[in-house]
Each structure stands twice: as structure tokens, then as C-alpha cells.
């Protein structure tokens, strides 16, 4: 999930971007994009910048060559091209919350993060289960391969087969509210929606328009053999039950805070959630579970686990008949 050299406080501009909700963009006084942040975050591994090392050949030095003057030899190396990697921009990772701007806009950004981190307690009228947004969008949407929010403001509006139309970002958020959170949609003009979108926008501020972002979503995997829920149940007992509990009902603090989310039952996500689908769940498990040990399970183990917990009892989705009105229904949909 130090004492840095002081940098200019970012300034904030508000603008509309194909949506009724106000979006924010942030720039430094110099007009350059703010730097990418790089401190370690709880139980996750951030994504580092790519670097290339050139190998040099040996051989005896030529007597005609003279060493460069000290001021030239110590000159700093020009920086590498900003953020560019063959797979896209490597900007998903830990963030420095101290760099959130002050003032009302900063307050809105921080409120958005709070809502993402403690959703079911802070939005009880809209969240119908015991989950928080951060249970899938780990560390508030800042973790690679865990559906990060970085760059999401540039990916919406976009066409989605499930709705059969072009959805804006607020509609995408409400899709999660009604499915992953098994609750009710937020008013697109509400303070809560504005705050959540402000947090996503702030996380996306270092992504140039139209540039791909590395490690978004959850990279798809393939099982060597057909997924086996019986093997998955045995794996769940050894790999998952200590946190999510043997009955899959998760673990909560005395004050109601979610410690480990329920994976099935009335307090879990409903059948319309992405995590109820086999391929999505397997990819999430592969890259993020067990907590703090993402990537340690084999593809087969991840699929076996997903084949077990995705078919357990969970809430229904009342308007599931409206999904995929134009076709393209995925093979692993639960209905």
C-alpha cells in the first residue's frame, strides 16, 4: 500500500470532461507533471521504473586518450525518457498522500480516498454488504494488477458490452455500487460521487492523455488443466480460511470495520460482480493473494480456488436481465 526535498505545492484546476461531475487536474507551478511517488506501501509491491544497462567492452586504454575534466566527469546523467516502457507507462504504485493539495479540492480528494477505503461504514445507504472498494481495488486503487484507478479518468467514457452503451465514469462507479457492493447507485451529483471521482482523477494526474498504463486491471491467466473446485476447497482451507474464515464470511473489527472481506454469503458481492466470474476471480487471486504474497500461487491453484468460491451462495442481482443487451456475454458470467 522520510524527509523529501520540498517541492512546489501543486495547483488545481477544475474542468468538465464528458461528464456531469466536476473533474480535477493538477499541475505544478512550472507546468510540468508532478513526479511519480515511490515509497513502500502496506503489504504490496509497487511498480518501479524500467531501466536499461549497457555493457561495455574491455581492453587496454589508448595512450592518446585523456580523462575528462572533473566537472565533466561528474556531470549528472540526463534522465531517461519519462515513464516510457514497452508495456506502457509504469505509474501504478505507492503514492505520497502528503502531496495532495491543500484547500477544498484537497479535502475532496482525501474524502474520496476515505470512501474507497471504508465504504460500507461511510456509505451505509448505498453499500449493501460488508465490502469496501479497496477490497478489490487494493490500497485505494494504487496497487498494480489489482484493478488500480490510475489512468481510469482517461479510459472513460467508453463502450461496455455489459450495458450495451457508452458509459461515463460515474456510471462505471455505480456499476460497482450495485454489484460488488450489492447496494444502490450513488447520485452522480452527490458529494460522495464527486469525492470518489476526485480521488481517481488525482491518482491519474501523471498519465498523459491517450497513453497506456502498465499493470491496469488484472492480467488474464490460463489454467494448465480444467479448474477443479474440489482441489480449490482444499486449497481454500490452507491458503485462505485463516483470514476469510472457514465459512467464507470474512472478519470484522468490533467497530464494524472490515478486516478481511466475506467471499460468499449475504455480506459478499452479488452474482453480477466481476469477482463472481471465474476468469476475473482467478486473475485477482493469482496476482494478489494470499495477502502480501501475490504471485506465489500457480495459475492452476488460482483457478481451482476461483472455481470453488465463485459458485458459493451469494446475493442475486435484480436487474441481471438487462445485462449484455447486444450480446457478447462472457462465457464465465454467472447468469
N, C-alpha and C positions, 0 to 999 in steps of 0.2 A: 512492500500500500511507500551548529557552525556559525560561522560569522562571515557571510559572503560580503564581498565588496559592495558598498551601497551603489544602487543603480537608480536612474531617474524613475520616479513614480509614473506608471502608465497613465495615459489619459484615455477617456472613454467617450465614444461617440455612439449615439443610438440611431438605428435606421430600421426600416421595414424591409423584409426580404421574402417576398412571395407568401406572406402570411399575415394574419391579423395581429399576431403577437409581436411586440417590440423586441428586436434583437440588438445585441451589443457587439461592437468590435473594439479592440483595444490596441493602441499603438504607443510607442514610446515618444517622447518629445522630439527625437531625431527623425521619426517617421519610419524607423526600421522595426521589423518584427521583434517582439520580445524573445529572449533566449529560451531554449529548451531547458527544463529543470531536470536535475539528476540526483536527488537524494534517495536513499533506500526507503521503501515503504513497507508496512507490516505484511509479513508472510507472502510477499510476491516478489517477483524478479522483474525489474524494469528492463526496457529495451535500450541498448547502447547504440551510439553512432557507429556506422561501419567505417573501417579504416583499412588502408592498403599499405603494405610494407614492400619496398623494392629491394631486391637482393643485389649486392654489389660484388663484382669480381675482384680477386686478389691480384697479386703481382707486385714486383718491386717498384718503388716510386721513381718517377723520372727526375733526374737531377735538374732538368730545366724548370720544373715547377716550383713555385714559391708559395708558402702558406698565405692564406687570405689575411688581410689586416684584422686585428681583434674585433673592431666594430662590425666588420662584415661577417666574420665567423660567428658572432653571437647574435646576428640579426634574427628576429623571430621568423619562423616558417609561416608562409601565407596559409590561411585556413583552407581546409578542403571545401569543395562546393557544398553549400549549406544543405544538410539533411538528405542529400541525394543518395539513394541506394538502388540497386537493380530491382528490388521488390517494392519500391515505393518510399514514401517519407517515413523515417524512423522517429516519430514524435510521440508515440504512445509510451507512457511511463510515469514515474513519480512526478508529482507537482509540488511546488512550494506555495503553500496556502498564504504565506506572508506577503506574496506578491499580488494578491487580489487587491484591486484598488480600494481606496477609502471612499467614503461618501455613500449616498443612496444606492448607486449601481453596485458597489461592492457589497453592500448589505444584502441586496437581492441575490447576487451570486452565491454568497455564503448561505443564505436561506435555501437556495436551490440544492446545494450540497447536503444540507441538513435533511431536507425532504427525501432525497435519494438514499441517505444513509439510515434513516429511521422512519420509513414510510408508513408502516401500519400504525404506529403510535401518533404520528403527527398529522396523518390524513385519515382518521377513522371513518369519516363519512364516505370515503372513496375506495379505501383498501378493504377488501372483504376477507382477507386471510391473515396469516402471521408472517408474511414475507415483506422484505424491503427490496427496493430496486437494486441495491448493491449486492444482493444475494446472487444475481446473475451478472450484473454489470459491476464486477468486483472492484472494491476500493473506490466506489463512486464513479465508475466508468473510466478508470485510469490504468487498468491492467491489460497488457497485451493478450490477445487470444481469449478474452473474456468479455466480448461484446462491448469494447470501450466506446465512449461517447466522442472521442477525438475525431474531428472531421465530419461529424454527423450533420452539422448545420449546412455543409456543402453538398451532402448527399440527398437532401430533401428540399423541395418536393420531388417525388419520383413515383413512377407507376409501380403498383404492387398487385400481383395476381390475386392475393387473398381478398382484397377489397374490390378488385376489378376496376380500379381508377387510380388517378394520381393523388397520392396522399401528401399532405404537408407534415411538418414535424410534430405539430400539436396532435394531429390525428394518429401519428405513429405512437406518440406517448400514450394516448388514450387507448390504443390497442393493447398496450401492456397493462394499463389500469384495469381493463375489462377481462383480461385473460391471465397474465402472470400473477396479477394481484387479485384476481377473482372478484373485482369490485365494480365501481361505476366510473364513467368518464368524468374528467375534470372539465369545468367550464373553460374553453380556450382563452377567455379573457380574465380568468381568475388570477389572483396573486400567486397561487401555487404553481399554475402552469407557467406564468411569466418567470418565476424564480427557477424552475427546473430548466427551462429553455435558456435562461441567462447562464446557468452553470455549464450547460453543454456548449454554449457559444464561447464562454471564456476558455474552456478546455480546448476549443478548436482554433484559437486565435493564431497559432503558429503554422497553420496549414494554409498554404496559398490556394486561392480559388482554382478548382479543377484538378488539383494534384491528388494522386492516390496516396492512401495511408497504409503503411505496413501493419500487419497483425490486427486488422479490424475483424470484427465478427469472431467466429471460432472455426479455424481451418478444418475442412472435412477430412475424415479418416476413412479407412476401409478395413473391415474385419477379414482376416485370412480364412475364416470359416463362418458359417451361419451363426448369428448371435444365439446364445443359449441362456434363457432366463434361469434355468436350474443352476448352472455354474454361476450366474450373476447373483443369485440369492446367497450362495456360499461365500462369494467374494464380498457381498454387502456385509455379512456378519463379521468378517475380519478387517475390512477396509473402511467401512462407513458407519457401522452401528454405534461406535463409541461416541460419535458426535450427533448423528441424525437420529439415534436411538433405534433399538431393535424393531420397534413398531413404526418407524419412519416418521414419527410425529415431531421430530426436532427437539430443541432445547431452548428454554426461555428463562430469563432472569426473573427474580421476584417482582421487579417493577414492570414486567411485560416485555422488556427488550428482547429481541430475537438474538440468540447466541448462535444457534445452528438451525437453518430453516427446515420445516417439515417437507418431506419429499412426496408424501401422499396423504390422503385424508382430507377432511373438511377445511383444514387450515393451510392447505397447499395450493399450488397453481391448478387451474382447471384444464379440461381437455383441449381447449383452444390455444393454450400457451405453446410457444415454440419449444419449451423444455419438455412438453409432453410427447414430442415427436422423437422417434428413435435416433435418427441421424444427428439432429441438433444436440440431444442429450448426450450421446456418445462423444461427440466432439468436445463438449463442455467438460465432461468427466476426464477425458484424455488430457486436456491441457491445464486443468485447474484443480483436480482432485487426486488424492486427498489434500486437504487444505495445507498449503505450504509445500506440497510435493508434486505440483503439476508436472506432467510429462513422464512420470515414473511408471504408470500403468502401460501395458501393451495395448495396441489397438483392439485386440480381441477381448481383453479384460474390460476395456471401456465399453465396448458394445455389449458384452454379456451383462454388465451392471445396468446399462441403459435398458436392455431388453427386460430386466427384472423390474426396475422401479417405475418405468413409464406406463406399465399396464396395471399398476395398483389402483385401487379405488380413489377417485378424486372428484371434485365438483364438475358439474356439467356446464356447458355454455349455451344459454337460452337461444341466442341468435346464430347458432352454428350453421343453420340452413342458408344463411346469406353469404357464406364464405365461398370464394372461387366461383363467382357468378359467370365468368367467361372461360372456365376450365383451368387447366394447368395445376390441378390439385396434386400436391406432393404424395408420393407413394406411402410415406410414413405418417400421414395425417391420421388422427385418432377417430375420425368420423367421416 
